[in-house]
Amino acid sequence: MTSKTDFTEEEWERLGRAPLIAGMAISFADPGGPIEAIKESSAALKTLIDAANDSAKGEFVQAIAQDVAAKAQKRENPLSGFKPDRHNAVQDILDELRAVNALLVEKAAPEDAADYREWIKTAAQKSALAAKEGGFFGIGAERVSDREQKMLDTLGEIFAATPPAPQR
């Protein structure tokens, strides 16, 4: 079983903030207004907190989620240490998530990595479903926009069981 001792403190923090960053990826994929952003961020945070109390997520995911939930209760920013460049935010977010997947490949047991990947995909999916996009006062809005779906597909590729080869 994979545990916190298999990672440096910085790596463990990266693993903990990744579900929130996956939610951020959805928000940046199709920026709506502030209410949509709050709904999407809240959905990612709820996924993280739910995992802290759900042994079905696996011990590895649960341990990470419990650490992040404890930090949040102390009012510590779970995203500290990650500051995407405002001009290149989407690329920085995707690069961070690729680095997290590389950590899984390098250090996590296959079953723990699979649980973690599923957790990240769930956080992103719930963020995408949290707020309707487009329309006028909700009329004509869609649950998951094309740009959000494209980002979900990109995250699915990043967190595939076997990571894609680096592009040159």
C-alpha positions in Angstrom: 0.0 0.0 0.0 1.1 3.5 -0.8 1.4 6.0 2.1 2.5 9.5 2.9 6.0 8.2 3.7 6.5 7.3 0.1 6.4 11.0 -0.9 8.2 14.2 0.1 6.1 16.8 1.9 5.9 18.9 -1.3 4.7 15.8 -3.4 2.1 15.0 -0.8 0.8 18.6 -0.9 0.6 18.3 -4.7 -1.4 15.1 -4.5 -3.8 16.9 -2.0 -4.4 20.0 -4.1 -4.9 18.2 -7.4 -8.7 17.6 -7.1 -9.1 21.3 -6.6 -6.8 22.0 -9.5 -8.9 19.6 -11.6 -11.9 21.7 -10.7 -10.0 24.8 -11.5 -9.3 23.3 -15.0 -13.0 23.0 -15.6 -13.6 26.6 -14.5 -10.9 27.9 -16.8 -12.1 25.8 -19.7 -15.4 27.7 -19.9 -15.3 30.7 -17.7 -18.7 31.8 -16.5 -19.5 34.3 -13.9 -18.5 34.3 -10.3 -21.5 32.2 -9.2 -20.5 29.4 -11.7 -16.9 29.5 -10.5 -18.0 29.2 -6.9 -20.3 26.3 -7.7 -17.6 24.5 -9.6 -14.9 25.1 -6.9 -17.3 24.0 -4.2 -18.1 20.8 -6.0 -14.4 20.0 -6.2 -13.9 20.8 -2.5 -17.0 18.6 -1.6 -15.5 15.7 -3.6 -12.3 16.1 -1.6 -14.1 16.3 1.8 -16.3 13.4 0.9 -13.3 11.2 0.2 -11.9 11.9 3.6 -14.9 10.1 5.1 -15.3 7.4 2.5 -13.2 4.2 3.0 -14.5 2.9 -0.4 -12.2 5.5 -2.0 -9.2 3.5 -0.8 -6.8 4.1 2.1 -4.4 6.1 0.0 -7.0 8.6 -1.3 -8.6 8.8 2.1 -5.3 9.6 3.8 -4.6 12.4 1.3 -8.2 13.8 1.6 -8.0 13.7 5.4 -4.8 15.7 5.4 -6.3 18.3 3.1 -9.6 18.4 5.1 -7.6 19.0 8.3 -5.7 21.9 6.7 -9.0 23.4 5.5 -10.4 23.2 9.0 -7.4 25.1 10.3 -8.2 27.7 7.6 -5.0 26.8 5.7 -5.2 27.3 2.0 -5.2 23.8 0.3 -3.9 25.4 -2.9 -0.9 27.1 -1.3 2.2 26.5 -3.3 0.4 26.5 -6.6 0.2 29.8 -8.4 -0.6 29.6 -12.1 0.6 32.4 -14.3 -2.5 34.4 -15.2 -1.4 34.6 -18.8 -0.8 30.9 -19.1 -3.1 29.5 -16.4 -4.6 26.6 -18.3 -1.2 25.3 -19.4 0.2 25.7 -15.9 -2.8 23.7 -14.5 -2.4 20.9 -17.0 1.3 20.8 -16.4 0.7 20.5 -12.7 -1.8 17.7 -13.2 0.7 15.9 -15.5 3.3 16.2 -12.8 0.9 14.7 -10.3 0.2 11.7 -12.6 4.0 11.3 -13.0 4.2 11.0 -9.2 1.6 8.3 -9.2 3.4 6.4 -11.9 6.7 6.7 -10.1 5.7 6.1 -6.5 2.2 4.7 -6.0 1.1 1.1 -6.1 -1.1 0.4 -9.2 -4.3 0.0 -7.2 -3.7 3.2 -5.2 -2.9 5.1 -8.4 -6.1 3.8 -10.0 -8.2 4.9 -6.9 -6.5 8.3 -7.1 -7.1 8.8 -10.8 -10.7 7.9 -10.4 -11.0 10.5 -7.6 -9.5 13.2 -9.8 -11.8 12.4 -12.6 -14.8 12.5 -10.2 -13.8 15.9 -8.9 -13.5 17.3 -12.4 -16.8 15.7 -13.5 -18.7 17.0 -10.4 -17.2 20.5 -11.1 -18.4 20.4 -14.7 -21.9 19.3 -13.5 -22.1 21.9 -10.7 -23.2 24.9 -12.8 -25.0 25.3 -16.1 -23.1 27.2 -18.8 -24.5 29.8 -21.2 -28.1 30.7 -21.7 -30.0 33.6 -20.2 -31.0 33.2 -16.6 -30.6 29.5 -17.0 -32.8 29.3 -20.1 -31.0 27.5 -22.9 -28.1 26.7 -20.7 -26.3 23.4 -20.9 -25.1 21.2 -18.0 -21.6 20.6 -19.5 -20.4 22.8 -22.2 -18.4 21.6 -25.2 -15.3 23.3 -23.8 -15.8 21.7 -20.4 -16.2 18.3 -22.1 -13.0 18.9 -24.0 -11.2 19.6 -20.7 -12.7 16.5 -19.1 -11.4 14.5 -22.1 -8.0 16.1 -21.7 -7.9 15.3 -18.0 -9.0 11.7 -18.8 -6.0 11.5 -21.1 -3.6 12.9 -18.5 -4.9 10.5 -15.8 -5.0 7.5 -18.1 -3.6 4.3 -16.5 -0.6 4.6 -18.8 0.3 8.2 -19.2 0.7 9.5 -22.8 4.2 9.9 -24.2 5.5 13.5 -24.0 4.8 15.5 -27.1 7.8 17.0 -28.9 
